[in-house]
Amino acid sequence: MKFGLVPVNVGVKSVDHIIGISQLAESVGMESVWTFEHVIVPEDYVSKYPYSADGKMGARPDTNFVDPLIALTVVAANTKTLKLGTGVNIVSQANPMLLAKQAASLDFVSGGRFMLGAGIGWLREEFDAMGVPFERRGARFDDYMVALKKVWSGEVVEHQSDYINWSGFKSYPIPQRKGGIPIIMGGTKGKIYERVAKHGDGWFLPVDSPQTVAPALEPLSAACEAVGRDPATVEISCMWNMQGGLDAIKAFEDAGVARVIVPVFALGKDPVAGITQLGEDILSKL
C-alpha cells in the first residue's frame, strides 16, 4: 500500500510549512504529497460543490491556495523520492499548451516524480473569472487529455478540434517515463468511468472507507472492458481518514486500492505529530 498526504498547498502560512510537512512525510515513508486547486474562491457562489452536503467547499476566500505546480516544484527541490501529485488540477479551465509545458517541466526538475491529477471542475464562477466557457467543459477535458499526450510524445504535434488548432511543432522537455506523465482522474460524477477507462492511468476515488470502494469499481470495470482495457491497469487511490488502523489498510488492499491519501485535517490539530504517529503506528509495521 502506498500512502499520500493532501493538501500541502492550502492554508499554509509559509513556504517552510510546505517544505517541512513534505520532508516529514518522506522521512516516515509516505510515497506522495498532493495538492488541491482553485485559482479563486468567490465570496459567494451559486455552484454546488458535489462532495459536501451544503454544496460549499471547505476553504474560505482568504485561505492561502498556493498554485499546485509551484508548490510541488518547491517540494521537488527539497525532497528526493517523494512523488508529487495534483489532486486535482482543473484541466478544463487551463490553457492546455501551457499546462503541458508546465507539467513536463515539473516532471523534468523532479526527476520523473510528477503525477497529473486531472478534473473537469464544478465552480462556474471560477471559469467565468478565468474567461473560459463553463459549458462543454467535459468535452473540452476529453480533448485536452488527447492533446496533452501528443505534446508529451516528443513527436511533431498535429491536433485540430473544436478547442485546439495545433500544427507543426515539438515541445521539450518531454516526460521521463515511457508513456508520459501518469494521469490520475478525479471525481465520481458524469462520465468519470468512461474517462478513466480511455485516458486515465489511475483514479482518485473521493471515498474514505473500504466498504464504498467495491461498488464504485464495478462500473469502472465495465467501462474498461467496453474499450478493451484490463481494469487491473487502473491504479486506484482513495481517501483515508486515519480510522481503523491496520485493519482498514488491509480492507482497502482487499478492495483493490493501491494508495490511500490522508487528508491533513485527519491528522489532528498538530499535523507534525499526526504524520509522526502515522509513521510509527502504521508505516513502520507494513
N, C-alpha and C positions, 0 to 999 in steps of 0.2 A: 504494500500500500504506500502511495505517495501522499505527502502532506503539504498543503499550501496554506497561505495566510492572505486574507483580504479585508479591507483595502489598506495599502501602505501609503496612499496619497491623499486621503480625505481626513479632514480635521487635524492635520498635522500642524505643529506650531513652528517647526524649523526644519531645515534640511538635515540637521543632526538627528532629528526624530526618525526621518525616513531611513537614514543610513544605519542608525543604531538598532532599530527593530528588525531590519533586514539582515544585518550581520548576526544578530542573536538568533534569528530563525535559521540561518545557515549553520551556526555553530551547534545547535541542538539536533541537527539532522533533517530539518524540513527541506523539501525539494524545491519549493517555488514560492514566490510572492506575486500578488495580483493587485490590480487597480480597478477603480470604478471611473466612469467618465460622465461628466456633464460640463459643458462649456459655460453654461449659465444655470442658475437656479432662480426661477421667477419669484417675485414677492407673492404672487398668487397665480394659480393656473387651473384651467378647466379640464385639461387632460388628466386621465386617471392612471396612476401608477398601478400596474397589473399585479404586483406582488405584496400588496398590503390591503387590509380591509377598508381603510378610509380613503384609498386612492392617492395617498401622498407618500413621497419618498421621505427618508429619514433626515436628510440634510436640509438645514436652513439656508436662506440666501447668502448669509455671511460666513458660511463654512468654507474653509480652505479646500478647494478642489484642484490640486496641482495637476497639470496636464499629464496624462498617463505615460506618454512616451518620454517626456522629460524626466519625470520621477524615476522611471525604470532605467534611464540612462545613468542617473546618479547611482542607483543600486548596482548596475553593471560595473561601474567604475570602482566600487567599494566591496565587491564580493568576488568569489572565484568560481563557485559551482552552482549557485542558486539560479534556477530558471525564472524567467520573467514573463508574466502573463497579463494581458489586459482582460478584465472580467466584467463588462465587455466594453470595447470601443464601439461607438455608434457609427458604423460604416456608412450607412445611407445618407448621412448629412456631411460626410467628409469629401474633400477633393480626392478622388481615387489615385491620381498620379502622385500627389504629394504624400498620401498615406503609403503608397507602395515604396516610395523612396525612403521615407522616414523609417518604415518597418524594416526594410533591408539594411539600412544604415545602423539601426539599433542591433539587429542580428549580427552585423559585422563587428561593431565595437564590443559586443558581449561575447564574442567567440561562439556564436550559434546557439545562444540560450533563450532567444525570444520566441514566444507563442502569441499569436494574434487571436485574442478572444473577440468575436465579432457579433454584433447585434443590429437589429433593424431600427430600434428607437420607438418611443411612445409619447414623447413630450413635444406636441405640436408647437408650443411656444418657443422651444429651443430651435426647431427647424426654421421658424419664422425669423428668429434673431440671426441665424446663420445664412439666411437668404436662399434656403433650399426648400423646394416643394415637399410638403408632408405627404401629399397624395402619391401613390405608386411607389412608395419607399421600399416595399417588398420586392417589386420587380427591379428597382434600381439596385438594391442589395444583391440580388441574384446576378445581375450583370457585372457588378463590381467584383464579385468573387471570381468570375472567369477572367476578368481583365487584370486583376492583381497578379494572378498566377502567370499570365503572359509577360508582364513586366519582369517578374522574378525569374523567368526562364533563361534569360541571357540571350535569347534569340531576337531577331528583328520583330518588333511588335506591330501587329495589324489587328485592329479591333474597332469595328463600326457598329453602333447600336443607337437606340433612341436617346442614350445618355452620354455616349462617348464617341469621339472620332479621332482615333489614334492611327498613325501610319508611319512606317519607315524610320524607326529609331530603336535604340537599345538603351537600357538603364542599368548602370553598375554602381555599387557592388550588388551582386546577387546573393541570395541566402546561402549559407554554408552547407546546409543539409540538402541532400538529393530530394527532390520533390517540393522544395521550397519551405517557407515558414509554416509550421503547423497552424491550422485554423481551427479554433475551438468555438463552435457555435453556442450561443447562449439563449435561454428562454424556453418557454413551453407553449407559446401561443402560435396561432396561424399555421403556416406550412413548415413548422420547425423540423418535423420528421423528414419531409422530402428534402429540405435544405441540408440537413446534416448528412443524409444519405448521398447527396450529389456533391457537396462541396466540403464537408467537414472532416477533419482528422480526429476531432473529439467533440464531445457535447458537455457543456457546463449546465447541469441539471439543477435548477434552484429549489431543491428539496433538502431536508435535513434529517431524514430518518430512513433507515434501510427498508422499512415496510412500504414506502412510497416509490421506491426505485423500480421494482419489477413491473408494476402496471404501466409505468412510463416507457419501459423498454420494449414492450410488446408492439406498439405501433411503429417504433423505430426499426425493429427487426423486419416488419412487413414492408416498410419504405425501402430499406436496404435491399431486400430480396427483389423488389419491383424494378430496381435498376441494376440487378446482377451483382450486388456487393455483399460480402460477408459481414454481418453485423458485428462480429468479433473484432473487426479492424477499426471500429469506432471506440476511442478511449473515453470512458465515462468518468466525469468529475461531478461531485455534488458537495453541498454544504454539510458541515458537521458542527453542531453547537456544543461540543465537548461533553455531551451526555452519553452515559452508558459505557464509557471506558473501553477496555479491550474487547469486551463482548460486542459492542456496537461496531467496532472496526472489523471484527470477524464477520458480522452480519452484512456489512457493506461489501466486503470482499465476496461473500457468497452470492450477493445480489448482482455482482458483475461490475462493481465500482473499482476503478483503478486509482482514483485520487480523491481524498477528502480535503476540502478547503475550509479552514477555520475562520469565521468572522472575528475581527478584532474585538467586537463588543462581547463575544462569548468568553473572552479571556479574563473578564472582570475589570475592576477599577484600575488595576496595575497590569498592563499588558506584558511588561517585562517579567513579572512574577508568573503570569499565566503561561507565557511561552516556556519559561524555565521549568514549570511544573509539567507542561505537556511533554517536554523532553525527558524528564525523569520518570513520569508515570506511564507514558505510552511509547515514545520513540525508542527509548533505551531497552525496551522489552520485546521489540519486534525483530 
